[in-house]
Amino acid sequence: MANITITKTDAETDTDTDTATDNKRRKGSRLKSTLWFVALWCVGVGGAMLLALPFKLLIQAATH
């Protein structure tokens, strides 16, 4: 696979409005990434609990 690098030319330099738009986009992207992280963490913890539940029930049944 080839690596492709895209660079800006002098005519495409950022203006103040472009920077403000990029900051909003970055902030929204960061929030989205954080929400995905939290959601996947919750799914992982829930999955681990569901995986451990049958063993917990077996141990409780064996001890009674």
N, CA, C and O atoms as CSV, one atom per row, in Angstrom:
chain,resi,resn,atom,element,x,y,z
A,1,MET,N,N,0.835,-1.169,0.000
A,1,MET,CA,C,0.000,0.000,0.000
A,1,MET,C,C,0.885,1.239,0.000
A,1,MET,O,O,1.962,1.250,0.596
A,2,ALA,N,N,0.424,2.254,-0.661
A,2,ALA,CA,C,1.178,3.500,-0.752
A,2,ALA,C,C,0.689,4.478,0.305
A,2,ALA,O,O,-0.509,4.580,0.571
A,3,ASN,N,N,1.618,5.183,0.893
A,3,ASN,CA,C,1.269,6.246,1.830
A,3,ASN,C,C,1.027,7.519,1.048
A,3,ASN,O,O,1.830,7.886,0.190
A,4,ILE,N,N,-0.066,8.191,1.335
A,4,ILE,CA,C,-0.398,9.432,0.650
A,4,ILE,C,C,-0.391,10.554,1.672
A,4,ILE,O,O,-1.062,10.465,2.700
A,5,THR,N,N,0.363,11.607,1.397
A,5,THR,CA,C,0.428,12.756,2.273
A,5,THR,C,C,-0.171,13.954,1.558
A,5,THR,O,O,0.221,14.285,0.439
A,6,ILE,N,N,-1.123,14.599,2.214
A,6,ILE,CA,C,-1.759,15.781,1.636
A,6,ILE,C,C,-1.285,16.990,2.428
A,6,ILE,O,O,-1.440,17.045,3.648
A,7,THR,N,N,-0.711,17.950,1.732
A,7,THR,CA,C,-0.239,19.171,2.385
A,7,THR,C,C,-0.968,20.360,1.800
A,7,THR,O,O,-1.412,20.327,0.652
A,8,LYS,N,N,-1.091,21.420,2.599
A,8,LYS,CA,C,-1.747,22.636,2.132
A,8,LYS,C,C,-0.738,23.527,1.435
A,8,LYS,O,O,0.421,23.618,1.839
A,9,THR,N,N,-1.195,24.176,0.387
A,9,THR,CA,C,-0.347,25.143,-0.297
A,9,THR,C,C,-0.556,26.509,0.349
A,9,THR,O,O,-1.414,26.648,1.220
A,10,ASP,N,N,0.207,27.515,-0.058
A,10,ASP,CA,C,0.078,28.851,0.515
A,10,ASP,C,C,-1.309,29.433,0.292
A,10,ASP,O,O,-1.797,30.192,1.128
A,11,ALA,N,N,-1.945,29.096,-0.807
A,11,ALA,CA,C,-3.274,29.626,-1.107
A,11,ALA,C,C,-4.345,29.016,-0.217
A,11,ALA,O,O,-5.443,29.563,-0.118
A,12,GLU,N,N,-4.053,27.905,0.427
A,12,GLU,CA,C,-5.042,27.201,1.241
A,12,GLU,C,C,-4.795,27.364,2.732
A,12,GLU,O,O,-5.249,26.530,3.515
A,13,THR,N,N,-4.100,28.398,3.146
A,13,THR,CA,C,-3.825,28.580,4.573
A,13,THR,C,C,-5.104,28.881,5.316
A,13,THR,O,O,-6.070,29.374,4.732
A,14,ASP,N,N,-5.114,28.587,6.600
A,14,ASP,CA,C,-6.305,28.771,7.430
A,14,ASP,C,C,-6.601,30.245,7.649
A,14,ASP,O,O,-5.692,31.064,7.787
A,15,THR,N,N,-7.882,30.566,7.677
A,15,THR,CA,C,-8.321,31.885,8.098
A,15,THR,C,C,-8.945,31.742,9.471
A,15,THR,O,O,-9.037,30.632,9.996
A,16,ASP,N,N,-9.374,32.847,10.061
A,16,ASP,CA,C,-9.968,32.795,11.398
A,16,ASP,C,C,-11.240,31.961,11.413
A,16,ASP,O,O,-11.475,31.206,12.357
A,17,THR,N,N,-12.064,32.091,10.377
A,17,THR,CA,C,-13.312,31.324,10.358
A,17,THR,C,C,-13.032,29.850,10.165
A,17,THR,O,O,-13.720,29.006,10.741
A,18,ASP,N,N,-12.021,29.524,9.355
A,18,ASP,CA,C,-11.664,28.112,9.186
A,18,ASP,C,C,-11.172,27.520,10.495
A,18,ASP,O,O,-11.501,26.380,10.825
A,19,THR,N,N,-10.386,28.284,11.242
A,19,THR,CA,C,-9.863,27.807,12.513
A,19,THR,C,C,-10.990,27.598,13.512
A,19,THR,O,O,-11.001,26.605,14.239
A,20,ALA,N,N,-11.937,28.528,13.553
A,20,ALA,CA,C,-13.071,28.389,14.469
A,20,ALA,C,C,-13.901,27.162,14.103
A,20,ALA,O,O,-14.347,26.425,14.982
A,21,THR,N,N,-14.105,26.945,12.812
A,21,THR,CA,C,-14.859,25.777,12.367
A,21,THR,C,C,-14.109,24.492,12.713
A,21,THR,O,O,-14.713,23.515,13.154
A,22,ASP,N,N,-12.797,24.497,12.513
A,22,ASP,CA,C,-11.993,23.322,12.852
A,22,ASP,C,C,-12.037,23.036,14.344
A,22,ASP,O,O,-12.101,21.874,14.746
A,23,ASN,N,N,-12.004,24.088,15.182
A,23,ASN,CA,C,-12.066,23.895,16.629
A,23,ASN,C,C,-13.392,23.291,17.045
A,23,ASN,O,O,-13.433,22.398,17.891
A,24,LYS,N,N,-14.486,23.774,16.451
A,24,LYS,CA,C,-15.799,23.195,16.764
A,24,LYS,C,C,-15.862,21.738,16.328
A,24,LYS,O,O,-16.383,20.883,17.044
A,25,ARG,N,N,-15.327,21.469,15.149
A,25,ARG,CA,C,-15.338,20.104,14.633
A,25,ARG,C,C,-14.501,19.196,15.526
A,25,ARG,O,O,-14.892,18.066,15.819
A,26,ARG,N,N,-13.336,19.704,15.958
A,26,ARG,CA,C,-12.469,18.912,16.827
A,26,ARG,C,C,-13.135,18.652,18.170
A,26,ARG,O,O,-13.045,17.548,18.706
A,27,LYS,N,N,-13.805,19.669,18.717
A,27,LYS,CA,C,-14.471,19.511,20.007
A,27,LYS,C,C,-15.593,18.489,19.898
A,27,LYS,O,O,-15.754,17.649,20.784
A,28,GLY,N,N,-16.376,18.550,18.813
A,28,GLY,CA,C,-17.437,17.575,18.590
A,28,GLY,C,C,-16.876,16.179,18.396
A,28,GLY,O,O,-17.458,15.200,18.863
A,29,SER,N,N,-15.750,16.086,17.710
A,29,SER,CA,C,-15.111,14.799,17.487
A,29,SER,C,C,-14.594,14.215,18.800
A,29,SER,O,O,-14.694,13.011,19.037
A,30,ARG,N,N,-14.040,15.082,19.649
A,30,ARG,CA,C,-13.528,14.617,20.947
A,30,ARG,C,C,-14.671,14.121,21.819
A,30,ARG,O,O,-14.544,13.096,22.488
A,31,LEU,N,N,-15.793,14.849,21.812
A,31,LEU,CA,C,-16.957,14.431,22.583
A,31,LEU,C,C,-17.483,13.094,22.074
A,31,LEU,O,O,-17.833,12.214,22.860
A,32,LYS,N,N,-17.535,12.952,20.754
A,32,LYS,CA,C,-18.008,11.702,20.156
A,32,LYS,C,C,-17.087,10.539,20.536
A,32,LYS,O,O,-17.558,9.448,20.856
A,33,SER,N,N,-15.783,10.777,20.499
A,33,SER,CA,C,-14.826,9.728,20.866
A,33,SER,C,C,-14.974,9.340,22.333
A,33,SER,O,O,-14.905,8.161,22.682
A,34,THR,N,N,-15.177,10.333,23.180
A,34,THR,CA,C,-15.342,10.055,24.610
A,34,THR,C,C,-16.614,9.263,24.864
A,34,THR,O,O,-16.617,8.324,25.660
A,35,LEU,N,N,-17.687,9.635,24.195
A,35,LEU,CA,C,-18.939,8.896,24.368
A,35,LEU,C,C,-18.809,7.455,23.874
A,35,LEU,O,O,-19.340,6.534,24.496
A,36,TRP,N,N,-18.105,7.259,22.760
A,36,TRP,CA,C,-17.874,5.901,22.271
A,36,TRP,C,C,-17.060,5.102,23.286
A,36,TRP,O,O,-17.347,3.931,23.539
A,37,PHE,N,N,-16.034,5.748,23.872
A,37,PHE,CA,C,-15.209,5.058,24.859
A,37,PHE,C,C,-16.048,4.620,26.050
A,37,PHE,O,O,-15.944,3.479,26.502
A,38,VAL,N,N,-16.880,5.527,26.561
A,38,VAL,CA,C,-17.723,5.208,27.721
A,38,VAL,C,C,-18.725,4.105,27.366
A,38,VAL,O,O,-18.943,3.182,28.150
A,39,ALA,N,N,-19.328,4.209,26.187
A,39,ALA,CA,C,-20.307,3.199,25.787
A,39,ALA,C,C,-19.664,1.824,25.652
A,39,ALA,O,O,-20.216,0.830,26.123
A,40,LEU,N,N,-18.509,1.765,25.016
A,40,LEU,CA,C,-17.835,0.470,24.847
A,40,LEU,C,C,-17.328,-0.076,26.171
A,40,LEU,O,O,-17.314,-1.290,26.378
A,41,TRP,N,N,-16.910,0.816,27.077
A,41,TRP,CA,C,-16.469,0.370,28.396
A,41,TRP,C,C,-17.649,-0.261,29.134
A,41,TRP,O,O,-17.508,-1.318,29.749
A,42,CYS,N,N,-18.818,0.394,29.070
A,42,CYS,CA,C,-20.012,-0.154,29.731
A,42,CYS,C,C,-20.401,-1.506,29.138
A,42,CYS,O,O,-20.774,-2.423,29.869
A,43,VAL,N,N,-20.314,-1.627,27.827
A,43,VAL,CA,C,-20.621,-2.915,27.181
A,43,VAL,C,C,-19.630,-3.978,27.638
A,43,VAL,O,O,-20.018,-5.121,27.877
A,44,GLY,N,N,-18.370,-3.619,27.761
A,44,GLY,CA,C,-17.358,-4.574,28.214
A,44,GLY,C,C,-17.590,-5.030,29.646
A,44,GLY,O,O,-17.487,-6.218,29.952
A,45,VAL,N,N,-17.902,-4.085,30.519
A,45,VAL,CA,C,-18.172,-4.434,31.926
A,45,VAL,C,C,-19.432,-5.291,32.018
A,45,VAL,O,O,-19.466,-6.278,32.754
A,46,GLY,N,N,-20.460,-4.912,31.272
A,46,GLY,CA,C,-21.699,-5.708,31.273
A,46,GLY,C,C,-21.463,-7.112,30.737
A,46,GLY,O,O,-22.007,-8.080,31.267
A,47,GLY,N,N,-20.655,-7.225,29.691
A,47,GLY,CA,C,-20.344,-8.547,29.143
A,47,GLY,C,C,-19.576,-9.405,30.130
A,47,GLY,O,O,-19.825,-10.606,30.241
A,48,ALA,N,N,-18.643,-8.795,30.848
A,48,ALA,CA,C,-17.877,-9.544,31.845
A,48,ALA,C,C,-18.785,-10.019,32.980
A,48,ALA,O,O,-18.630,-11.130,33.488
A,49,MET,N,N,-19.728,-9.171,33.368
A,49,MET,CA,C,-20.652,-9.570,34.431
A,49,MET,C,C,-21.564,-10.708,33.969
A,49,MET,O,O,-21.840,-11.636,34.729
A,50,LEU,N,N,-22.028,-10.631,32.726
A,50,LEU,CA,C,-22.871,-11.708,32.198
A,50,LEU,C,C,-22.090,-13.011,32.063
A,50,LEU,O,O,-22.640,-14.095,32.261
A,51,LEU,N,N,-20.818,-12.900,31.729
A,51,LEU,CA,C,-19.988,-14.092,31.621
A,51,LEU,C,C,-19.749,-14.724,32.994
A,51,LEU,O,O,-19.683,-15.948,33.111
A,52,ALA,N,N,-19.622,-13.903,34.021
A,52,ALA,CA,C,-19.345,-14.412,35.365
A,52,ALA,C,C,-20.607,-14.893,36.076
A,52,ALA,O,O,-20.511,-15.669,37.027
A,53,LEU,N,N,-21.778,-14.454,35.642
A,53,LEU,CA,C,-23.024,-14.785,36.333
A,53,LEU,C,C,-23.292,-16.297,36.453
A,53,LEU,O,O,-23.640,-16.746,37.546
A,54,PRO,N,N,-23.151,-17.094,35.399
A,54,PRO,CA,C,-23.414,-18.533,35.569
A,54,PRO,C,C,-22.476,-19.196,36.587
A,54,PRO,O,O,-22.890,-20.084,37.333
A,55,PHE,N,N,-21.224,-18.763,36.610
A,55,PHE,CA,C,-20.288,-19.339,37.576
A,55,PHE,C,C,-20.662,-18.945,38.998
A,55,PHE,O,O,-20.544,-19.753,39.919
A,56,LYS,N,N,-21.111,-17.714,39.180
A,56,LYS,CA,C,-21.550,-17.267,40.498
A,56,LYS,C,C,-22.760,-18.093,40.946
A,56,LYS,O,O,-22.829,-18.520,42.098
A,57,LEU,N,N,-23.710,-18.316,40.039
A,57,LEU,CA,C,-24.889,-19.091,40.384
A,57,LEU,C,C,-24.538,-20.555,40.678
A,57,LEU,O,O,-25.128,-21.167,41.568
A,58,LEU,N,N,-23.586,-21.110,39.936
A,58,LEU,CA,C,-23.156,-22.482,40.216
A,58,LEU,C,C,-22.510,-22.600,41.591
A,58,LEU,O,O,-22.760,-23.556,42.325
A,59,ILE,N,N,-21.689,-21.632,41.928
A,59,ILE,CA,C,-21.019,-21.652,43.239
A,59,ILE,C,C,-22.057,-21.515,44.357
A,59,ILE,O,O,-21.980,-22.209,45.371
A,60,GLN,N,N,-23.020,-20.621,44.165
A,60,GLN,CA,C,-24.082,-20.463,45.182
A,60,GLN,C,C,-24.893,-21.746,45.323
A,60,GLN,O,O,-25.234,-22.143,46.437
A,61,ALA,N,N,-25.206,-22.395,44.208
A,61,ALA,CA,C,-25.989,-23.637,44.266
A,61,ALA,C,C,-25.178,-24.756,44.936
A,61,ALA,O,O,-25.742,-25.589,45.646
A,62,ALA,N,N,-23.878,-24.775,44.715
A,62,ALA,CA,C,-23.034,-25.826,45.293
A,62,ALA,C,C,-22.849,-25.624,46.788
A,62,ALA,O,O,-22.673,-26.598,47.520
A,63,THR,N,N,-22.884,-24.400,47.250
A,63,THR,CA,C,-22.634,-24.154,48.673
A,63,THR,C,C,-23.889,-24.278,49.515
A,63,THR,O,O,-23.785,-24.356,50.740
A,64,HIS,N,N,-25.075,-24.300,48.910
A,64,HIS,CA,C,-26.306,-24.432,49.687
A,64,HIS,C,C,-26.788,-25.841,49.755
A,64,HIS,O,O,-27.816,-26.112,50.376
